[in-house]
Each structure stands twice: as C-alpha cells, then as structure tokens.
C-alpha cells in the first residue's frame, strides 16, 4: 500500500506540471484557435530565468516573479510578431509557426544559458514528509498546490470578471464578440501573456525537483498537448484532469512495469480515449450545419 501511495504522490507532482502546460494550451486555443507548440518553452524560460536571476543576486521570490513577468512578455511578443501577421494562414501554417518559434526560443536559451543543467533550491527545504507510509518532498506539495491555486484562480477569472467572460465570448464567436464591443486583439494578446505566465510558473515550481536545461521544452510541450487532448482541447477542467491522469498513469506504469514503457502506456491510453471519445474526456460534442 505504501508503494502505491508513493507512486500516486509522484504521479500527482508530475501531473500537476502537465496540467499547467495543458492549461496554457487551452487558454490560447480558446482565444485564437491556435495550438501553440511553443508552450513548453515558456516552462523552460520560467525555470531558466529564475535560475539566472537567483544566481545574479535576487532573492528567490523576486527572481521567480521577474521570470514569470519576462516570460509573459515573451508570450505577448510571440503573438504580436508571429501569430498576428499570419492570422489568415491555415491551421497547419500556424502550428508550423509555433514550432518555429519553439526552435528559436530554444536556440536563444542555449546561447544565453549554455547546455548545462541548472538547479534551484527547494522553497521549503529538502526534508521529506512521511505520509501514509510514503515520503513526499515539500517542493512536490508546492507544485501540486500551485496547480490547484492556478485552476481556482482561472475559474474565478473566467466566471467572475468581465475580461474573463470576454475571453470566453471570443472563444465562442470572435465576430460576435467584436460586434458587441469586445477588443478581440487585446483578448488574444492577454491569452498569450496568461498562458506564458502559467507555463513559467510551472517551470519555477518543478525546477527544484527535476532541474532544468535549455532543451526540456519540447518534451513538456508534447506531454502538455497530450494532456490537453486527453481532457478535451480548450477545456480548462479537462486540462487539469488530463494532466493529473497522465502523470498518475506514467508513475504507476514506471513503478509496476518499467520506466521504459511509461511514455508508451500514456499515449496508448490517449489514443484509446480519442478513438472512442474524439472530443476527449470533457470536450463538448459539436455539430456543424451544412
């Protein structure tokens, strides 16, 4: 039983990161219909910029805030100079643009930060907490708690604020939203800034556990995209559920079978879900009148 509890704790920690990346995918997809494969690079930037600021003399909270703000600005610049000029491009064209942006950001990070692996100190020390026969690091609680707080904050933002409702209106019908006075261009810019900030927060939270380097973004983007598809692309609740389920499945597979098969098991589950439920676990079925 303690062994299973240990795997569950590990899965929830990794799943919380996947969920945050998937939330970034969902926010941009809702506002712009763009699948942003540079989302993983925002996670990388959050961790790397925090390391850079921390080693430059900033205290850890200030370094993290600065990294999140700079990454949010990078998201705005991505939208302004890469997505907006190609607004009339096809879906495949926009995806290729985001992949190109991912490669560009990764290259710049390699030049600025080097190829070596970087680390951050844990927020609350490294003494493990013993719970139900298993051990969990305090940083894992920060990661899981951070994911829950972000999800609750987004729920409040989307349901209780005019800006959040404007983003939802834009996702449902961009033309209608524009006709009722919503600044859709501003909404799109906000969506990129928000998703980049969430990705950066994930990078800050996970770096003390997994370390970081310039090339982790691609892996995280693939896992976050898989989690978003599993839960239902564009659905924040589905992003949270998909990320946690993906993390739990990987952890249990690695623990009871082999770590070599954890990625295969996760993607087999996703393919099975999408085969029987193409909209994902929480996606809405859509109908098109012709």
C-alpha positions as CSV (number, residue, x, y, z in Angstrom):
1,X,0.0,0.0,0.0
2,X,2.8,2.4,0.9
3,X,4.4,1.6,-2.5
4,X,1.2,2.6,-4.3
5,X,0.9,5.8,-2.2
6,X,4.5,6.7,-3.2
7,X,3.6,6.3,-6.9
8,X,0.5,8.3,-6.5
9,X,2.4,11.2,-4.9
10,X,5.0,11.1,-7.7
11,X,2.3,11.0,-10.3
12,X,0.4,13.9,-8.9
13,X,3.6,16.0,-8.8
14,X,4.4,15.4,-12.4
15,X,0.7,15.5,-13.4
16,X,0.4,19.0,-11.9
17,X,3.1,20.3,-14.2
18,X,1.5,18.6,-17.2
19,X,-1.9,20.2,-16.2
20,X,-0.3,23.6,-16.0
21,X,1.2,23.2,-19.5
22,X,-2.2,21.9,-20.8
23,X,-4.0,24.9,-19.3
24,X,-1.7,27.1,-21.3
25,X,-2.6,25.2,-24.4
26,X,-6.3,25.5,-23.6
27,X,-6.2,29.3,-22.9
28,X,-4.6,30.1,-26.3
29,X,-6.7,27.6,-28.2
30,X,-9.9,29.1,-26.8
31,X,-9.0,32.7,-27.7
32,X,-7.2,32.2,-31.0
33,X,-7.8,28.6,-32.3
34,X,-4.0,28.2,-32.3
35,X,-2.3,25.1,-30.9
36,X,0.9,26.7,-29.5
37,X,3.7,24.2,-29.5
38,X,6.0,26.9,-28.0
39,X,4.1,26.4,-24.7
40,X,6.8,24.1,-23.4
41,X,9.5,26.7,-24.0
42,X,7.6,29.0,-21.6
43,X,8.1,26.4,-18.9
44,X,11.8,26.3,-19.7
45,X,12.1,30.1,-19.7
46,X,10.4,30.2,-16.3
47,X,12.9,27.9,-14.8
48,X,16.0,29.2,-16.6
49,X,15.3,32.9,-16.0
50,X,14.6,32.2,-12.3
51,X,18.0,30.4,-12.1
52,X,19.7,33.3,-13.9
53,X,18.1,36.0,-11.7
54,X,18.7,34.0,-8.5
55,X,22.4,33.4,-9.2
56,X,22.7,37.2,-10.1
57,X,21.8,38.1,-6.5
58,X,18.0,38.3,-6.4
59,X,16.2,36.5,-3.7
60,X,14.1,33.5,-4.8
61,X,10.6,35.0,-4.7
62,X,11.7,38.1,-6.6
63,X,13.6,36.1,-9.1
64,X,10.6,33.9,-9.7
65,X,8.3,36.9,-10.2
66,X,10.7,38.6,-12.6
67,X,11.0,35.3,-14.6
68,X,7.2,35.0,-14.9
69,X,6.9,38.6,-16.0
70,X,9.6,38.3,-18.6
71,X,8.1,35.1,-19.9
72,X,4.7,36.7,-20.1
73,X,6.3,39.4,-22.2
74,X,7.8,36.8,-24.5
75,X,4.3,35.4,-25.0
76,X,3.0,38.8,-26.0
77,X,5.9,39.2,-28.4
78,X,5.2,35.8,-29.9
79,X,1.6,36.8,-30.6
80,X,2.5,40.3,-31.9
81,X,5.3,39.3,-34.3
82,X,4.5,35.7,-35.3
83,X,0.8,34.9,-34.8
84,X,-1.0,38.2,-35.7
85,X,0.8,38.8,-39.0
86,X,-0.2,35.2,-40.0
87,X,-3.8,35.4,-38.8
88,X,-5.1,34.4,-42.2
89,X,-2.8,31.4,-42.5
90,X,-4.1,27.8,-42.3
91,X,-4.2,25.9,-39.1
92,X,-1.2,23.8,-40.2
93,X,0.7,27.1,-41.1
94,X,0.0,28.5,-37.6
95,X,1.2,25.3,-36.0
96,X,4.4,25.4,-38.0
97,X,4.9,29.0,-36.9
98,X,4.7,28.0,-33.3
99,X,7.1,25.1,-33.8
100,X,9.5,27.5,-35.5
101,X,9.1,29.9,-32.5
102,X,9.8,27.0,-30.2
103,X,13.1,26.2,-32.0
104,X,14.0,29.9,-32.0
105,X,13.4,30.3,-28.3
106,X,15.4,27.1,-27.6
107,X,18.3,28.3,-29.6
108,X,18.4,31.7,-27.9
109,X,18.2,29.9,-24.5
110,X,21.1,27.7,-25.4
111,X,23.2,30.7,-26.4
112,X,22.3,32.7,-23.2
113,X,22.3,29.9,-20.6
114,X,24.5,27.2,-22.1
115,X,23.9,23.5,-22.4
116,X,24.5,22.6,-18.8
117,X,21.8,21.5,-16.4
118,X,20.7,24.2,-13.8
119,X,19.0,23.8,-10.4
120,X,17.2,25.9,-7.8
121,X,16.9,25.4,-4.0
122,X,13.6,24.0,-2.7
123,X,11.2,26.6,-1.4
124,X,10.7,24.9,2.0
125,X,13.8,22.8,2.4
126,X,14.6,19.2,1.3
127,X,13.5,17.3,4.4
128,X,10.9,14.7,3.2
129,X,7.5,14.5,4.7
130,X,6.3,11.0,5.8
131,X,2.7,10.4,5.0
132,X,0.7,7.1,4.8
133,X,3.9,5.0,4.6
134,X,5.3,7.1,1.8
135,X,7.6,10.1,1.6
136,X,6.9,13.3,-0.3
137,X,9.2,16.3,-0.8
138,X,7.9,19.7,0.4
139,X,8.5,21.0,-3.2
140,X,6.1,18.4,-4.5
141,X,3.4,20.0,-2.3
142,X,4.3,23.4,-3.7
143,X,3.9,22.0,-7.2
144,X,0.6,20.3,-6.6
145,X,-0.8,23.2,-4.6
146,X,0.4,25.7,-7.3
147,X,-1.6,23.7,-9.9
148,X,-4.7,23.8,-7.7
149,X,-4.4,27.5,-7.0
150,X,-3.9,28.4,-10.7
151,X,-7.0,26.3,-11.6
152,X,-9.2,28.0,-9.0
153,X,-7.8,31.5,-10.0
154,X,-8.7,30.8,-13.6
155,X,-12.1,29.6,-12.7
156,X,-12.7,32.8,-10.8
157,X,-11.2,34.8,-13.7
158,X,-13.4,33.2,-16.4
159,X,-16.7,33.3,-14.4
160,X,-16.5,36.4,-12.2
161,X,-14.6,39.0,-14.3
162,X,-15.6,40.9,-17.4
163,X,-12.3,40.3,-19.1
164,X,-12.5,36.5,-18.5
165,X,-16.1,36.5,-19.8
166,X,-14.8,38.4,-22.8
167,X,-12.2,35.8,-23.5
168,X,-14.9,33.1,-23.3
169,X,-17.1,35.1,-25.7
170,X,-14.2,35.4,-28.1
171,X,-13.6,31.7,-28.0
172,X,-17.2,31.0,-28.8
173,X,-17.6,33.5,-31.6
174,X,-14.9,36.0,-32.4
175,X,-17.0,38.0,-34.9
176,X,-20.0,38.3,-32.5
177,X,-17.6,39.3,-29.7
178,X,-16.2,42.1,-31.8
179,X,-19.6,43.3,-32.8
180,X,-20.6,43.7,-29.1
181,X,-17.5,45.8,-28.4
182,X,-15.0,43.3,-27.1
183,X,-11.5,44.1,-28.1
184,X,-10.6,40.7,-29.5
185,X,-7.0,41.7,-30.4
186,X,-6.4,42.6,-26.7
187,X,-8.0,39.4,-25.7
188,X,-5.7,37.4,-27.9
189,X,-2.7,39.3,-26.5
190,X,-3.9,38.6,-23.0
191,X,-4.3,34.9,-23.7
192,X,-0.7,34.6,-24.8
193,X,0.6,36.5,-21.8
194,X,-1.6,34.5,-19.4
195,X,-0.6,31.1,-20.9
196,X,3.1,32.1,-20.9
197,X,2.9,33.2,-17.2
198,X,1.3,29.9,-16.2
199,X,3.9,28.0,-18.1
200,X,6.7,30.0,-16.4
201,X,5.1,29.3,-13.0
202,X,5.2,25.6,-13.8
203,X,8.9,25.9,-14.6
204,X,9.6,27.7,-11.3
205,X,7.8,25.1,-9.3
206,X,9.3,22.0,-10.9
207,X,12.9,23.1,-11.3
208,X,14.0,22.4,-7.7
209,X,12.8,18.8,-8.3
210,X,13.7,17.9,-11.9
211,X,16.3,20.6,-12.6
212,X,16.1,22.5,-15.9
213,X,18.0,23.0,-19.2
214,X,17.5,24.7,-22.5
215,X,16.0,21.6,-24.2
216,X,13.3,20.5,-21.8
217,X,10.6,22.5,-23.5
218,X,9.9,20.1,-26.4
219,X,9.2,17.2,-24.0
220,X,6.9,19.2,-21.8
221,X,5.0,20.6,-24.8
222,X,4.3,17.1,-26.1
223,X,3.1,15.9,-22.7
224,X,1.1,19.0,-22.1
225,X,-0.5,18.7,-25.5
226,X,-1.3,15.1,-24.8
227,X,-2.9,16.0,-21.5
228,X,-5.0,18.8,-23.2
229,X,-6.2,16.3,-25.9
230,X,-6.9,13.7,-23.2
231,X,-9.1,16.1,-21.2
232,X,-10.6,17.9,-24.2
233,X,-8.7,20.6,-26.1
234,X,-9.8,24.0,-24.9
235,X,-11.4,22.8,-21.7
236,X,-9.6,24.1,-18.6
237,X,-11.2,21.4,-16.4
238,X,-10.2,18.8,-18.9
239,X,-6.6,20.1,-18.9
240,X,-6.4,19.7,-15.2
241,X,-7.9,16.2,-15.3
242,X,-5.9,15.1,-18.3
243,X,-2.6,16.3,-16.8
244,X,-3.2,14.6,-13.5
245,X,-4.4,11.3,-15.2
246,X,-1.3,11.3,-17.4
247,X,1.1,11.9,-14.6
248,X,-0.6,9.1,-12.5
249,X,-0.5,6.6,-15.3
250,X,3.1,7.3,-16.1
251,X,4.1,6.9,-12.4
252,X,2.2,3.7,-11.9
253,X,3.5,2.2,-15.2
254,X,7.1,3.1,-14.3
255,X,6.7,1.7,-10.8
256,X,4.9,-1.6,-11.6
257,X,6.2,-2.4,-15.1
258,X,9.2,-0.4,-16.3
259,X,10.1,3.3,-16.8
260,X,10.9,2.4,-20.4
261,X,7.1,1.9,-21.0
262,X,5.6,4.8,-19.2
263,X,5.5,7.0,-22.3
264,X,4.1,4.2,-24.4
265,X,1.4,3.4,-21.9
266,X,0.3,7.0,-21.6
267,X,0.0,7.6,-25.3
268,X,-1.8,4.2,-25.8
269,X,-4.4,5.4,-23.2
270,X,-4.8,8.8,-25.1
271,X,-5.2,7.0,-28.4
272,X,-7.9,4.8,-26.9
273,X,-9.8,7.7,-25.4
274,X,-9.6,9.7,-28.6
275,X,-10.7,6.7,-30.6
276,X,-13.9,6.2,-28.6
277,X,-14.3,9.9,-27.5
278,X,-12.7,12.2,-30.1
279,X,-13.5,15.3,-28.1
280,X,-11.6,14.0,-25.1
281,X,-12.9,13.2,-21.6
282,X,-14.5,16.6,-21.0
283,X,-14.8,18.0,-24.6
284,X,-18.1,19.1,-26.0
285,X,-19.5,17.3,-29.0
286,X,-20.0,19.8,-31.8
287,X,-22.3,19.8,-34.7
288,X,-21.9,21.8,-37.9
289,X,-24.9,22.7,-40.1
290,X,-24.3,22.4,-43.8
